[in-house]
Amino acid sequence: MAEFFSGRRGAAPGLAVFLTAGDPPADRLTGLVELLDERGVDCLELAVPFPDSVTDGPVLRRAARRALDRGTDVDEVLAFVARVRPRLRRTRIALLADWRHTVRPVGERTFVRQVADAGADGLLVHALPPRLRAAHLAHAADVGLPVVTTCYATSSAAVRAAAARDAGAYVYLVATHGRSGTAPERGYGALRAAVDGLRAAGSAPIAVGFGVRDAADVRQIGAAGADAAVVGTAAALAVERTERTGQDLLAGFDTFLRSMAIVSRPAQKGTDR
């Protein structure tokens, strides 16, 4: 499987864009994902929609509700990944799925295999019960599927070390407690110690998310030593704005990517998989 955020640490950190499958609908989402690849975005965090997330703010909740109202389900999302991933030359896909709403009904072992078979580059399970963590890691290893782990900057040293040790794709360092869209009060530069600790405990790339709104935030995250920034709420707002104003989706989202200092550059040949 391809590496995430290779060579992207420091002054030019990578970018992971979080989108909800089904918002926009699959026919238009395809073009949006291809735009990410053309613009050199490193990672698409693609969420299987689920309702009432306790970690999501109102913007991402609205995106999930629109997707669910369109009937988007896990089978459709996996089929989308299988169809789109072979077209991408640079952008990796990390699938996000909620344990209770998506994974548990299918079964952990079966779901992990389905995600691997669809061609996703990594998997992040939201709200995975801690008692199931070891089994989840084992199932993912069995099918060669890299895992995205999560922790907070304020998590205990043991929790952060486990996240660094167990990550096969990357560590998602959540910048602050609260809901998505909320930036840390002291700024992203205050995460330097947490990033250094994760780096010392493991070799996986580190991506920082929550509240990332613009290129200045991305630069701060790079200066804190992380490999990448994760932008979710701002990306969902860019999609929502085109729907509300009638603007062309790709043109509107391209403007958003440029505001994040993501510009077109040659992509790598092949899929590097």
C-alpha positions in Angstrom: 0.0 0.0 0.0 1.1 3.6 -0.6 2.6 5.8 2.0 0.7 8.8 3.3 2.3 12.3 3.3 5.7 11.0 2.1 8.3 13.8 2.4 5.7 16.4 3.4 7.0 17.4 6.9 8.0 20.9 7.8 7.6 24.0 5.7 5.4 22.3 3.1 3.1 20.0 5.1 0.6 17.8 3.3 -3.1 18.1 3.3 -5.9 15.7 4.1 -9.4 16.8 2.9 -12.3 15.4 4.8 -15.5 14.8 2.8 -18.7 12.9 3.5 -19.6 10.3 0.9 -23.0 11.4 -0.6 -22.4 15.1 -0.1 -22.2 15.9 -2.9 -23.8 12.9 -4.6 -21.5 10.3 -6.1 -21.7 11.5 -9.7 -20.4 14.9 -8.7 -18.1 13.6 -5.9 -16.2 11.7 -8.5 -15.1 14.9 -10.2 -14.3 16.5 -6.9 -12.0 13.7 -5.9 -10.3 13.8 -9.3 -9.7 17.6 -8.7 -8.0 16.8 -5.3 -5.7 14.5 -7.2 -5.0 17.0 -9.9 -4.2 19.7 -7.3 -1.8 17.4 -5.4 -3.9 16.8 -2.3 -2.3 14.0 -0.3 -5.3 12.3 1.2 -9.0 12.2 1.1 -10.6 11.2 4.4 -13.9 9.9 3.1 -16.6 9.3 5.7 -19.4 6.8 5.5 -22.3 9.0 6.6 -23.8 8.4 10.0 -26.1 10.5 12.1 -25.6 12.5 15.3 -21.8 12.3 15.7 -20.8 13.5 19.1 -17.5 14.7 17.8 -18.9 16.7 14.8 -20.0 20.3 14.8 -23.1 21.5 13.0 -21.4 21.8 9.5 -20.3 18.2 9.4 -23.6 17.0 10.9 -25.5 18.8 8.1 -23.3 17.1 5.5 -24.0 13.7 7.0 -27.7 14.4 7.1 -27.8 15.4 3.4 -25.9 12.3 2.5 -28.2 10.0 4.5 -31.3 11.7 3.1 -29.9 10.9 -0.3 -29.8 7.2 0.7 -26.0 6.9 0.8 -25.1 3.6 2.5 -21.9 1.7 3.1 -22.3 -0.5 0.0 -22.5 2.6 -2.2 -19.5 4.1 -0.5 -17.3 1.0 -1.0 -18.4 0.8 -4.6 -17.4 4.4 -5.0 -14.0 3.8 -3.6 -13.4 0.8 -5.8 -14.4 2.8 -8.9 -12.5 6.0 -8.1 -9.3 4.9 -6.4 -7.6 3.3 -9.5 -7.9 6.7 -11.2 -5.9 8.6 -8.6 -2.2 9.1 -9.1 -1.3 11.0 -5.8 -4.3 11.2 -3.5 -4.7 8.3 -1.0 -8.1 7.4 0.4 -8.6 6.8 4.1 -12.1 5.6 4.9 -13.8 6.8 8.1 -16.6 4.6 9.4 -18.5 4.8 12.7 -18.4 1.6 14.8 -22.0 1.5 16.0 -23.7 2.7 12.8 -21.5 1.1 10.1 -19.0 -1.5 11.3 -20.9 -3.4 14.0 -23.9 -4.3 11.8 -21.5 -5.8 9.1 -19.1 -7.4 11.6 -15.5 -6.2 12.2 -13.7 -8.9 10.3 -16.0 -8.8 7.3 -16.0 -5.0 7.2 -12.2 -4.6 7.3 -11.9 -7.1 4.4 -14.5 -5.2 2.4 -12.6 -2.0 2.9 -9.4 -3.6 1.8 -11.0 -5.2 -1.2 -12.5 -1.9 -2.3 -9.0 -0.5 -2.5 -8.9 2.0 0.3 -5.4 3.0 1.5 -6.4 3.2 5.2 -9.2 2.9 7.7 -10.2 5.1 10.6 -13.0 3.6 12.8 -14.8 6.3 14.7 -15.8 5.5 18.4 -14.2 2.1 18.4 -14.7 0.6 21.8 -11.3 0.3 23.5 -11.8 -3.4 24.4 -12.0 -4.1 20.6 -8.9 -2.2 19.7 -6.5 -5.2 19.7 -8.9 -7.3 17.6 -9.4 -4.5 15.1 -5.7 -4.1 14.6 -5.3 -7.8 14.1 -8.1 -8.0 11.5 -6.6 -5.1 9.6 -3.1 -6.6 9.7 -4.6 -9.9 8.3 -5.8 -8.1 5.2 -2.9 -5.7 4.9 -5.0 -2.6 5.6 -3.2 0.3 7.2 -5.0 1.8 10.2 -5.4 5.4 11.2 -5.2 5.9 14.9 -6.3 8.9 16.9 -5.4 10.8 20.1 -5.6 14.2 21.6 -2.7 16.5 22.4 -3.9 16.2 26.0 -4.1 12.4 26.0 -2.0 10.5 28.5 1.5 9.6 27.4 0.5 6.0 27.3 -2.4 6.7 25.0 -0.3 8.8 22.7 2.4 6.2 22.6 -0.1 3.5 21.7 -1.5 5.6 18.9 2.0 6.2 17.5 2.9 2.5 17.8 -0.3 1.1 16.2 -0.7 3.5 13.3 -0.1 1.9 9.9 -1.4 4.8 7.8 -1.0 7.9 10.1 -1.8 9.3 13.5 -4.7 11.8 13.6 -3.7 14.2 16.3 -6.9 16.0 17.4 -5.9 19.5 18.2 -8.5 20.2 20.9 -11.3 18.7 22.8 -14.8 19.6 21.5 -16.5 19.3 18.2 -15.0 19.6 14.7 -14.5 23.1 13.5 -13.1 24.2 16.8 -9.5 25.4 16.8 -7.1 25.2 19.8 -7.1 28.3 22.0 -3.4 28.5 22.1 -2.9 27.9 18.4 -1.4 24.9 16.6 2.2 25.9 17.6 1.4 24.7 21.1 1.1 21.1 19.7 4.9 20.9 19.2 5.5 18.8 22.3 2.7 16.4 21.5 4.0 16.0 17.9 7.5 15.4 19.2 6.3 12.8 21.6 4.4 10.9 18.9 7.5 11.1 16.7 9.6 9.5 19.4 7.1 6.7 20.0 6.5 5.6 16.4 7.3 6.0 12.8 3.9 6.8 11.3 3.2 10.2 9.8 1.3 12.7 12.0 -1.7 14.7 10.7 -3.3 17.4 12.9 -7.0 18.3 12.6 -9.9 20.3 14.1 -10.5 23.9 13.2 -8.1 24.2 10.3 -9.5 27.0 8.1 -6.8 28.5 6.0 -3.2 28.4 4.7 -1.9 30.1 7.9 -3.3 27.3 10.0 -1.6 24.7 7.7 1.7 26.6 8.0 1.4 26.6 11.8 0.8 22.8 11.8 3.9 22.3 9.6 5.9 24.5 12.0 4.8 22.3 14.9 6.5 19.4 13.2 3.5 17.6 11.8 3.4 15.9 8.4 0.0 17.2 7.4 -3.1 19.1 8.3 -6.6 17.8 8.1 -9.3 20.1 6.9 -12.9 19.1 7.4 -15.4 21.7 8.4 -14.0 24.3 6.0 -14.1 21.8 3.1 -17.7 20.8 3.9 -18.6 24.5 4.0 -17.0 25.0 0.5 -19.3 22.2 -0.8 -22.3 23.6 1.0 -21.7 27.1 -0.3 -21.7 25.9 -3.9 -25.1 24.2 -3.3 -26.5 27.3 -1.7 -25.3 29.8 -4.3 -25.6 27.7 -7.4 -21.9 28.1 -8.1 -20.1 25.4 -10.1 -18.9 22.8 -7.6 -15.4 22.2 -9.1 -14.8 25.9 -9.7 -15.8 26.7 -6.1 -13.8 23.9 -4.6 -10.8 24.8 -6.7 -10.9 28.3 -5.2 -11.1 26.8 -1.7 -8.0 24.6 -2.4 -6.1 27.6 -3.6 -7.0 29.5 -0.5 -5.3 26.6 1.4 -2.2 27.1 -0.7 -2.8 23.9 -2.6 -1.9 24.5 -6.2 -1.6 22.4 -9.3 1.6 20.4 -9.7 2.6 17.3 -11.7 1.3 14.1 -10.2 3.3 10.9 -9.9 2.9 8.2 -12.5 0.8 5.2 -11.7 -1.0 4.7 -8.4 2.1 3.8 -6.3 0.1 1.0 -4.7 
